[in-house]
Amino acid sequence: MMGKRWEDMDTDVLVKIFKELNLVELSPVSQVCRLWRMACADPLIWGTLDFGLLKSNFIQTRASPYIWVDERSDKRLAKILRLAVAISLGNVNCMIFHYNLYMKDEHLQYISQRFPHIKRLVMPAWNRITKMGICLAIQRWERLESLTMPTIGHPPYIMEELSRRCKNFKELKVMGSFDHTFALAVSTYLPKLKVLSLRCSKVRMDALQCVLTSMEHLEVLNISHCLLFEIAANGRRQVIHELDDKTLESASRLREFHHCQSRQCVACQRMLQDDGILRWYRYEDWFWRRDEVSSLDLKDYGRLFGAQCEMLTSVD
């Protein structure tokens, strides 16, 4: 009794099979025939493109942008992005990048042009991305709902661009430093923000109070393992180890409020040791991916770009 030939199989069956393959394995499969190519590009396969294992070879410098990146890292990233575009046909909803991936404007523009339907983005480091570069990208991501970003010196223009272009934007995660200027930009341009995570960030108390008092639509706030501090009358920084009653009362209206400033907590100890700006490379490779807010937690590394892909996509 003869069964169906591979080229005559239902698309749903092919998609279920191809979901078990990674980026490198999908490449030759997508070239077999038109049916297989369309199955390989199915959005069910490309819901999340997780490049969390992909890092740049770099050294820190004293001059702007304070980083030097090996040219092979740039070529490798470009090669991988072209491969992902060729197979997925742009059907990606979520993209995750490692915090130690230093892409350039050219990479970011390519991503925004070829993956215009992104709803969630976990950004790499900002060092080599210009103000114009990120603004042009955001203009193309009108469906963007969630952004995880490393700290940045002057954030208002990004919040303003998100306000203009991304009408469904609702989640923001900041990894680094959160001062009153940053808080004011968020509350001014993103007043309808529902979820804010500052996990493992250096947070001024006046910034936290600004968020709690001015953002009426905020439902979820995470300040777990943050280094909370305020500036005393003598100009010295004073670390806050316990939230006061006023702050707790203001946060009581939230649906979820996550906080931990315990001296016994390993993550909190790390924050104190690193003076509020975590040196992520010192710790477990998964540590930066975690979040107490379930919708922001990155969980384990995705199948599409696993350890095997990392080894097989090197550039000579």
DOZATOR-800414 format. One line per field, with one value per residue (C-alpha): residue number from 1; x, y, z; residue in three letters. Coordinates in Angstrom, 3 decimals. Each point is the difference from the previous one (the first is absolute). Layout:
! DOZATOR-800414
nr = (NUM,...)
c1 = (X,...)
c2 = (Y,...)
c3 = (Z,...)
rest = (ALA,...)
***
This chain:
! DOZATOR-800414
nr = (1,2,3,4,5,6,7,8,9,10,11,12,13,14,15,16,17,18,19,20,21,22,23,24,25,26,27,28,29,30,31,32,33,34,35,36,37,38,39,40,41,42,43,44,45,46,47,48,49,50,51,52,53,54,55,56,57,58,59,60,61,62,63,64,65,66,67,68,69,70,71,72,73,74,75,76,77,78,79,80,81,82,83,84,85,86,87,88,89,90,91,92,93,94,95,96,97,98,99,100,101,102,103,104,105,106,107,108,109,110,111,112,113,114,115,116,117,118,119,120,121,122,123,124,125,126,127,128,129,130,131,132,133,134,135,136,137,138,139,140,141,142,143,144,145,146,147,148,149,150,151,152,153,154,155,156,157,158,159,160,161,162,163,164,165,166,167,168,169,170,171,172,173,174,175,176,177,178,179,180,181,182,183,184,185,186,187,188,189,190,191,192,193,194,195,196,197,198,199,200,201,202,203,204,205,206,207,208,209,210,211,212,213,214,215,216,217,218,219,220,221,222,223,224,225,226,227,228,229,230,231,232,233,234,235,236,237,238,239,240,241,242,243,244,245,246,247,248,249,250,251,252,253,254,255,256,257,258,259,260,261,262,263,264,265,266,267,268,269,270,271,272,273,274,275,276,277,278,279,280,281,282,283,284,285,286,287,288,289,290,291,292,293,294,295,296,297,298,299,300,301,302,303,304,305,306,307,308,309,310,311,312,313,314,315,316)
c1 = (0.000,1.557,0.005,0.243,3.187,1.926,-0.769,-3.734,-0.237,-2.331,1.634,-1.103,1.847,3.137,-0.070,-0.283,3.063,2.029,-0.627,2.500,2.810,2.344,1.042,2.911,-2.054,-2.908,2.209,0.381,-3.508,-1.498,1.645,-1.549,-3.192,-2.528,-2.284,2.836,1.196,-3.423,-0.212,3.450,-1.173,-3.130,-0.490,-0.477,3.689,1.195,-2.003,3.212,3.471,2.312,3.590,0.798,3.131,1.435,2.635,2.561,3.748,0.866,2.309,-0.916,1.572,0.220,-1.364,-3.587,-1.711,2.181,0.140,1.979,-1.568,1.779,-1.051,-0.712,-2.734,-1.752,0.290,-1.291,-3.046,-0.766,0.326,-2.353,-2.582,-0.015,-0.491,-2.904,-1.656,0.384,-1.708,-2.583,-1.138,-0.230,-2.570,1.552,-1.955,2.699,3.779,2.424,3.608,2.773,0.968,3.609,-0.891,1.200,-1.859,0.255,-2.650,0.290,-0.999,-2.879,-1.344,0.173,-1.953,-2.676,-0.424,-0.146,-1.832,-2.623,-2.574,1.973,-2.121,2.711,3.658,2.830,2.674,3.771,2.437,-0.483,3.657,0.125,-3.622,-0.694,-3.045,-1.075,0.560,-2.323,-2.640,-0.145,-0.378,-2.819,-1.834,-0.266,-1.096,-3.524,-1.145,2.628,-1.524,2.978,3.589,2.877,2.869,3.393,0.463,0.540,1.230,-2.849,-3.180,-2.744,0.297,-0.545,-3.074,-1.318,0.506,-1.742,-2.916,-0.311,0.318,-0.915,-3.613,-0.235,3.181,-0.554,3.164,3.413,2.992,3.107,3.323,2.477,-0.837,-3.308,0.094,-2.621,0.560,-0.652,-3.095,-1.365,0.482,-1.868,-2.901,-0.243,0.163,-1.300,-2.778,-1.978,2.876,-1.266,3.194,3.340,2.943,3.139,1.373,3.673,0.238,1.385,-3.124,-0.330,-2.858,-1.360,-0.214,-1.929,-2.365,-0.546,-1.085,-2.311,-1.726,-0.333,-0.639,-3.662,-0.253,3.001,-1.023,3.297,3.259,3.155,2.825,1.397,3.738,0.297,2.531,-2.356,1.573,-0.628,2.239,0.323,0.202,3.796,0.046,0.988,-1.799,-2.026,-0.986,-3.555,-0.247,-3.684,-2.986,-1.866,-3.732,-0.767,1.584,-1.715,-3.355,0.450,0.868,-2.968,-2.308,2.083,-1.089,3.578,2.816,3.265,2.742,2.985,2.764,1.130,3.561,-0.342,-1.079,2.807,-1.218,-0.225,3.511,1.264,-1.613,1.770,3.331,-0.329,-1.201,-3.350,1.229,0.219,2.993,-2.119,2.974,1.076,-3.055,-2.003,-0.748,-3.754,-0.058,-0.725,-2.986,-1.996,-2.863,-2.628,-2.595,-1.021,-0.589,3.563,1.846,1.994,0.116,2.457,1.765,-2.137,0.382,0.433,3.450,1.524,3.570,0.399,-0.906,2.441,2.838,-1.033,-0.495,3.534,1.716,3.588)
c2 = (0.000,3.301,3.016,3.666,1.248,2.639,2.682,-0.743,0.170,2.465,3.299,-0.310,-3.319,1.433,3.002,-2.296,-1.912,3.052,1.621,-2.501,1.324,2.910,2.856,-1.874,-3.153,1.938,1.603,-3.040,-1.235,3.287,-0.523,-3.404,1.273,2.832,-1.815,-0.640,3.579,1.343,-2.440,1.100,3.628,-0.690,2.491,-2.933,-0.811,3.598,1.359,0.730,0.384,-0.298,1.109,-0.032,-2.100,2.330,2.402,2.355,-0.318,3.385,2.010,3.090,3.334,3.450,1.889,0.008,-2.397,-1.534,-3.330,-1.567,-2.958,-2.597,0.354,-3.720,0.446,2.539,-2.291,-2.955,1.922,1.199,-3.553,-1.431,2.749,-0.605,-3.710,0.629,2.402,-2.423,-2.851,1.821,2.515,2.519,-1.967,0.823,1.445,0.041,0.538,-0.504,1.214,-0.460,3.083,-0.471,0.091,3.338,0.489,3.068,2.197,-2.054,-3.185,1.710,1.513,-3.374,-1.579,2.700,-0.175,-3.787,-0.721,2.780,-1.987,-0.286,0.309,-0.681,1.012,-0.735,2.492,-0.503,2.655,3.579,1.003,-0.131,0.943,3.684,2.045,0.136,-3.741,-1.053,2.594,-1.186,-3.576,0.834,1.834,-3.308,-2.035,1.327,-3.277,0.074,-0.754,-0.911,1.266,-1.149,2.454,0.542,3.309,3.068,3.480,2.080,-2.104,2.625,-0.114,-3.775,0.275,2.775,-2.080,-2.979,2.272,1.263,-3.266,-2.927,0.459,-3.447,0.347,-1.291,-1.605,1.475,-1.572,2.022,-1.677,2.443,3.379,1.749,3.615,2.730,1.195,-3.508,-0.379,3.346,-0.987,-3.266,1.612,2.870,-1.927,-3.420,0.858,-3.129,-2.393,-3.083,-1.892,1.421,-2.089,1.555,-3.316,0.171,3.718,2.993,1.977,3.384,0.210,3.196,-1.868,-2.841,2.462,1.756,-3.277,-0.955,3.374,1.025,-3.225,-0.746,-2.836,-1.938,-3.477,-1.832,1.338,-1.991,1.514,-3.323,0.046,3.693,2.223,2.643,3.219,3.658,3.040,1.287,3.685,-0.189,-1.226,-3.550,-3.055,-1.958,-3.575,-1.013,-3.556,0.059,1.706,2.491,-0.138,2.846,-1.827,-3.279,1.752,1.634,-3.391,-1.760,1.042,-2.035,-3.439,-1.253,1.630,-1.945,1.210,-1.487,1.924,-2.802,-0.234,-3.797,-0.018,-1.009,2.349,2.927,-0.759,0.115,3.398,1.389,-1.481,1.525,3.364,-0.252,-0.645,-3.771,-1.487,-2.726,-1.870,-0.963,-2.118,-2.894,0.341,-0.217,2.603,2.993,-1.797,-0.390,2.214,-0.336,1.306,-3.065,1.852,1.424,-3.122,-1.410,-3.556,-2.406,0.695,-0.591,-2.937,2.085,1.240,-2.494,-0.909,-1.965,3.067,2.089,-2.333,-0.431,3.684,1.244,2.199,-0.512)
c3 = (0.000,-1.139,2.296,-0.980,-1.565,1.971,-2.563,0.300,3.798,1.677,0.903,3.635,0.303,-1.581,2.338,3.027,-1.179,-0.984,3.396,1.409,-2.218,0.646,-2.277,-1.606,-0.554,-1.536,-2.637,-2.348,0.822,-1.232,-3.397,-0.763,-1.658,0.115,2.455,2.439,-0.334,0.949,2.919,1.235,-0.003,2.041,2.882,2.421,-0.462,0.177,2.906,1.905,-1.484,2.995,-0.667,3.710,-0.563,-2.632,1.387,-1.516,0.363,1.489,2.196,1.990,-0.956,1.580,-3.004,-1.270,-0.651,2.759,-1.763,-2.849,-1.782,-2.105,-3.654,-0.148,2.602,-2.232,-3.028,1.962,1.226,-3.542,-1.318,2.626,-0.520,-3.767,0.586,2.394,-2.453,-2.915,1.846,2.123,-2.646,2.846,2.037,3.389,2.941,2.671,-0.237,2.875,-0.044,2.558,2.016,-1.215,-3.678,-1.381,-3.265,-2.223,-1.588,-3.192,1.823,1.782,-3.212,-1.744,2.862,0.020,-3.783,-0.277,3.256,0.109,2.009,3.234,3.150,2.554,-0.113,2.440,-1.000,-0.018,1.244,-1.279,-0.415,-3.807,-0.678,-0.640,0.937,-3.645,-0.362,2.816,-0.900,-3.623,1.186,2.438,-2.780,-1.879,3.031,0.334,1.602,2.745,3.413,2.189,0.230,2.207,-0.138,1.608,1.744,-2.178,0.796,-1.459,-0.307,-0.646,-3.792,-0.014,2.222,-2.244,-3.142,1.588,0.910,-3.576,-1.887,2.251,1.043,1.639,2.056,3.548,1.452,0.786,1.702,0.854,0.811,1.495,1.521,0.613,1.196,0.296,-3.608,-1.273,2.203,-1.156,-3.653,0.540,1.864,-2.516,-3.267,1.084,2.487,-0.941,0.643,1.831,0.887,1.154,1.161,1.466,1.237,1.006,-0.786,1.863,0.960,1.693,2.479,-1.551,-3.319,1.640,1.687,-3.339,-1.594,2.858,0.259,-3.639,-1.959,0.623,-2.524,1.298,1.159,0.519,1.442,0.706,2.061,1.201,0.847,-0.871,1.702,1.364,1.164,0.714,0.236,3.561,0.986,0.102,-3.611,0.855,-1.323,2.505,-0.874,0.942,1.349,0.891,-1.615,2.155,0.706,-2.399,-2.942,0.895,0.273,-3.415,-1.494,1.602,-2.851,-2.489,-1.121,0.416,1.941,0.172,2.311,1.805,1.754,2.297,1.273,-0.172,-3.685,-2.400,-2.750,2.446,1.248,-3.568,-0.506,3.042,-1.061,-3.484,1.354,-1.741,-3.554,-0.342,-1.777,-1.529,-1.463,3.528,0.634,-1.421,-3.675,0.624,2.784,-2.267,-1.564,3.181,1.178,2.712,-2.489,-2.004,-3.281,0.103,1.093,-2.937,1.350,-1.637,-3.263,-3.087,-2.377,-3.169,0.980,2.388,0.879,-3.241,-2.077,1.980,-1.009,-3.637,-0.897,0.606,-2.590,-1.190)
rest = (MET,MET,GLY,LYS,ARG,TRP,GLU,ASP,MET,ASP,THR,ASP,VAL,LEU,VAL,LYS,ILE,PHE,LYS,GLU,LEU,ASN,LEU,VAL,GLU,LEU,SER,PRO,VAL,SER,GLN,VAL,CYS,ARG,LEU,TRP,ARG,MET,ALA,CYS,ALA,ASP,PRO,LEU,ILE,TRP,GLY,THR,LEU,ASP,PHE,GLY,LEU,LEU,LYS,SER,ASN,PHE,ILE,GLN,THR,ARG,ALA,SER,PRO,TYR,ILE,TRP,VAL,ASP,GLU,ARG,SER,ASP,LYS,ARG,LEU,ALA,LYS,ILE,LEU,ARG,LEU,ALA,VAL,ALA,ILE,SER,LEU,GLY,ASN,VAL,ASN,CYS,MET,ILE,PHE,HIS,TYR,ASN,LEU,TYR,MET,LYS,ASP,GLU,HIS,LEU,GLN,TYR,ILE,SER,GLN,ARG,PHE,PRO,HIS,ILE,LYS,ARG,LEU,VAL,MET,PRO,ALA,TRP,ASN,ARG,ILE,THR,LYS,MET,GLY,ILE,CYS,LEU,ALA,ILE,GLN,ARG,TRP,GLU,ARG,LEU,GLU,SER,LEU,THR,MET,PRO,THR,ILE,GLY,HIS,PRO,PRO,TYR,ILE,MET,GLU,GLU,LEU,SER,ARG,ARG,CYS,LYS,ASN,PHE,LYS,GLU,LEU,LYS,VAL,MET,GLY,SER,PHE,ASP,HIS,THR,PHE,ALA,LEU,ALA,VAL,SER,THR,TYR,LEU,PRO,LYS,LEU,LYS,VAL,LEU,SER,LEU,ARG,CYS,SER,LYS,VAL,ARG,MET,ASP,ALA,LEU,GLN,CYS,VAL,LEU,THR,SER,MET,GLU,HIS,LEU,GLU,VAL,LEU,ASN,ILE,SER,HIS,CYS,LEU,LEU,PHE,GLU,ILE,ALA,ALA,ASN,GLY,ARG,ARG,GLN,VAL,ILE,HIS,GLU,LEU,ASP,ASP,LYS,THR,LEU,GLU,SER,ALA,SER,ARG,LEU,ARG,GLU,PHE,HIS,HIS,CYS,GLN,SER,ARG,GLN,CYS,VAL,ALA,CYS,GLN,ARG,MET,LEU,GLN,ASP,ASP,GLY,ILE,LEU,ARG,TRP,TYR,ARG,TYR,GLU,ASP,TRP,PHE,TRP,ARG,ARG,ASP,GLU,VAL,SER,SER,LEU,ASP,LEU,LYS,ASP,TYR,GLY,ARG,LEU,PHE,GLY,ALA,GLN,CYS,GLU,MET,LEU,THR,SER,VAL,ASP)
***
